[in-house]
Amino acid sequence: QAIENQLKICGYKNNVDVVALYLARQGLRSIPSLSQFRRLRYLWINNNKIQDLTFLTKNYYLTELYLNNNELTDISGALKHLRSLQILFLHNNELKKLGKTVKELKGMISLQTLNLFQNPLAYDPDYRLYVIYFLPSVQLLDRKLVTQRERESALQLYNPKRAWVMQSIAFGKRVDTSRGTTVGSSRCTQPARRPVMPSGREFGNSTNKVPFEDPEDAVLVRAMRRSLMEFSSVDWNKVLTCQERRLKNTAEEPLEKLTVQFR
């Protein structure tokens, strides 16, 4: 009856014409399938007593969905097909499992605005960083803009190896590394002590196999002879243009170059 009333108020004559449906504040405990509204894009079901979302299984075109202030305890299997969703309000429900909830939303590559506050899962100490890391498209979380610093903190917390690589090879920004610093070995750090090969120690078919004093030196010497990848970068903002060089008419200072090596 609530759906029929909205269709009359909005003047919809055919189901295919329905793009928005307002069912908020109706005291609804359940809703029949909305599969007949194939082009539905905006749906308000907030401020009801909804506990189940199976009625949304066919509404692939939804871009805005307002489910806040209901009695939802689990959304598994109910929303992951909504790949076009941009705005999702789920605040003030009874969602308890953070990992399970976020997993359901991972496929929403267009999701930009998300509200999950006033759910039990929001009291997890790493809740915000967890959502930011696993849902990278979200720009506004719980009415607060996601900052670049928060994204970096989330990356450091949940993928420290990738965070280290991003920092070490300086994608688009300067790192705190002196010129000529070399990063090597399996741990990506330059060994503090360079092993000295004893006299008579040679590779190949030499029969004079003088052992190293420290077995680790043999491993390091072999690692240092492996193939090498090298990345070099300069601060192009400090490079003079052709016109600037002609006007300045002085010797150009050598550029500071950052080189990072990987074995």
C-alpha positions in Angstrom: 0.0 0.0 0.0 2.9 2.4 0.8 4.4 1.7 -2.6 1.1 2.3 -4.4 0.6 5.5 -2.6 4.0 6.8 -3.7 3.4 5.9 -7.3 0.1 7.9 -7.3 1.8 10.9 -5.6 4.6 11.0 -8.1 2.3 10.3 -11.0 4.1 7.2 -12.3 2.0 5.3 -14.8 4.5 2.5 -15.8 6.9 0.6 -13.6 9.7 1.3 -16.0 9.3 5.0 -15.4 10.0 4.8 -11.7 13.5 6.2 -10.9 12.9 7.4 -7.3 10.8 5.9 -4.5 10.3 7.4 -1.0 9.2 4.9 1.6 10.8 6.5 4.7 9.0 6.8 8.1 6.2 4.4 7.2 6.8 2.0 10.1 7.6 -0.8 7.7 8.9 -4.1 8.9 9.3 -5.7 5.5 9.0 -4.7 1.9 8.0 -6.9 -1.1 10.4 -7.3 -4.0 11.1 -4.1 -6.0 12.3 -6.1 -9.1 9.5 -4.6 -11.2 11.2 -1.2 -10.9 14.2 -2.0 -13.1 15.4 1.6 -13.5 15.1 2.6 -9.9 18.0 4.9 -8.9 17.0 6.6 -5.7 15.5 4.8 -2.8 14.6 6.0 0.7 13.7 3.3 3.3 15.2 5.1 6.3 13.4 5.4 9.7 11.6 2.1 9.5 12.0 -1.3 11.2 13.5 -3.2 8.3 15.6 -6.3 9.1 15.9 -8.0 5.7 17.1 -6.6 2.3 16.2 -9.4 0.0 13.8 -7.1 -1.8 16.7 -5.4 -3.6 18.1 -8.3 -5.5 17.1 -7.0 -9.0 17.7 -3.2 -8.6 21.0 -3.0 -10.3 20.7 0.7 -11.3 20.5 2.1 -7.7 22.9 5.0 -7.2 21.6 6.3 -3.8 20.3 4.1 -1.1 19.2 5.3 2.4 18.8 2.5 4.9 19.7 4.4 8.1 17.6 4.1 11.3 16.4 0.6 10.8 17.0 -2.7 12.6 19.6 -4.3 10.2 21.9 -6.8 11.8 23.5 -8.3 8.6 23.7 -7.2 5.0 25.6 -10.2 3.6 24.5 -11.1 0.1 22.0 -8.3 -0.1 24.0 -5.3 -1.6 27.1 -6.6 -3.4 25.4 -6.5 -6.8 24.8 -2.8 -6.6 27.9 -1.8 -8.5 26.6 1.7 -9.4 25.9 2.8 -5.9 27.4 6.1 -5.0 25.7 7.0 -1.7 24.9 4.5 1.0 23.5 5.4 4.4 23.6 2.5 6.9 24.0 4.4 10.2 22.0 3.7 13.3 21.4 0.0 12.7 22.6 -3.1 14.5 25.6 -4.1 12.3 28.2 -5.9 14.4 30.7 -7.6 12.1 33.0 -5.0 10.5 34.9 -7.5 8.2 31.7 -9.1 7.0 30.0 -5.7 6.3 33.0 -4.2 4.4 33.4 -7.4 2.3 29.8 -6.9 1.1 30.7 -3.4 -0.1 34.0 -4.1 -1.8 32.6 -4.5 -5.2 31.0 -1.0 -5.2 33.8 0.8 -7.1 31.6 3.9 -7.5 30.8 4.3 -3.8 31.8 7.8 -2.6 29.7 8.5 0.4 29.2 6.0 3.2 27.7 6.2 6.7 28.2 3.4 9.2 28.3 5.3 12.5 26.0 4.4 15.4 26.5 0.7 14.6 28.3 -1.7 17.0 31.0 -2.2 14.4 32.0 1.5 14.5 33.4 1.0 18.0 36.3 -1.1 16.7 39.5 0.9 17.5 40.7 0.6 13.9 37.3 0.9 12.3 37.8 4.1 10.3 41.3 3.1 8.9 39.9 -0.4 8.1 37.1 1.0 6.0 39.4 3.5 4.3 41.8 0.8 3.2 39.4 -1.8 2.0 37.0 0.7 0.4 39.4 3.1 -1.4 36.7 4.8 -3.5 35.0 6.3 -0.4 35.7 10.0 -0.1 33.2 10.9 2.6 33.0 8.5 5.6 30.6 9.2 8.4 30.1 12.8 7.3 33.9 13.4 7.4 36.2 13.8 4.4 38.8 11.0 4.1 42.3 12.7 4.1 45.5 11.7 2.4 47.1 11.2 5.8 44.4 8.7 6.8 44.9 6.8 3.5 48.7 6.6 4.2 48.0 5.5 7.8 45.6 2.8 6.6 48.2 1.6 4.0 50.9 1.5 6.7 48.6 -0.5 9.1 47.2 -3.1 6.7 49.9 -3.3 4.0 53.2 -2.2 5.5 55.3 -3.8 2.7 53.5 -1.9 0.0 53.7 1.3 2.1 57.5 0.9 2.3 57.9 0.4 -1.4 55.7 3.4 -2.2 57.9 5.5 0.1 61.3 4.1 -1.0 60.9 4.6 -4.7 59.3 8.0 -4.3 56.2 8.0 -6.5 55.8 11.7 -7.2 57.3 12.9 -3.9 60.7 13.3 -2.2 61.8 10.7 0.4 64.1 11.2 3.3 67.1 9.5 1.6 70.5 11.0 1.0 71.8 11.1 -2.6 73.3 7.8 -3.7 71.6 5.7 -1.1 71.4 2.1 -2.2 68.7 -0.3 -1.2 69.6 -3.9 -1.6 69.3 -7.5 -0.3 66.2 -9.4 0.5 65.3 -7.1 3.4 65.8 -4.0 1.2 68.5 -2.6 3.4 72.2 -2.0 2.6 74.4 -4.2 4.8 76.2 -2.2 7.4 79.5 -4.1 7.0 80.8 -4.9 3.5 82.2 -8.4 3.4 85.9 -8.7 2.4 86.7 -11.6 0.1 89.8 -13.4 1.4 92.8 -13.7 -0.9 92.6 -16.8 -3.1 88.8 -16.9 -3.0 87.5 -16.9 -6.5 84.4 -18.0 -8.3 84.5 -20.5 -11.2 86.7 -23.6 -11.4 89.4 -22.4 -9.0 90.6 -25.1 -6.7 91.8 -22.7 -4.1 88.7 -22.4 -2.0 89.6 -20.3 1.0 86.5 -20.2 3.3 85.1 -16.9 4.6 85.6 -16.1 8.2 81.8 -15.5 8.6 79.4 -17.8 6.6 77.1 -14.8 6.1 79.7 -13.0 4.1 79.5 -15.7 1.4 75.8 -15.2 1.1 76.2 -11.4 0.9 78.9 -11.6 -1.7 76.8 -13.8 -3.9 73.8 -11.5 -3.4 75.8 -8.4 -4.4 76.7 -10.1 -7.7 73.1 -10.7 -8.7 71.2 -8.7 -11.4 70.3 -5.1 -10.5 67.3 -2.8 -11.1 67.9 0.9 -10.7 65.5 3.8 -10.6 66.7 7.4 -10.7 64.7 10.6 -10.3 65.4 14.3 -10.1 63.3 17.3 -9.0 62.1 18.6 -12.4 60.9 21.8 -10.7 64.5 22.8 -10.3 65.5 22.2 -13.9 65.8 25.4 -16.0 64.0 25.7 -19.3 65.8 26.6 -22.5 64.7 30.2 -22.2 65.7 30.5 -18.5 69.2 29.1 -19.4 69.6 31.7 -22.1 68.6 34.6 -19.8 70.6 33.4 -16.9 73.8 32.9 -19.0 75.6 31.2 -16.2 76.9 27.8 -15.5 74.1 25.5 -14.4 74.5 23.8 -11.1 74.5 20.0 -11.1 71.1 18.5 -10.2 70.6 16.4 -7.1 69.6 12.9 -8.3 68.0 10.2 -6.1 68.9 6.6 -7.1 67.3 3.5 -5.6 68.6 0.1 -6.4 66.9 -3.3 -6.1 68.5 -6.7 -6.3 
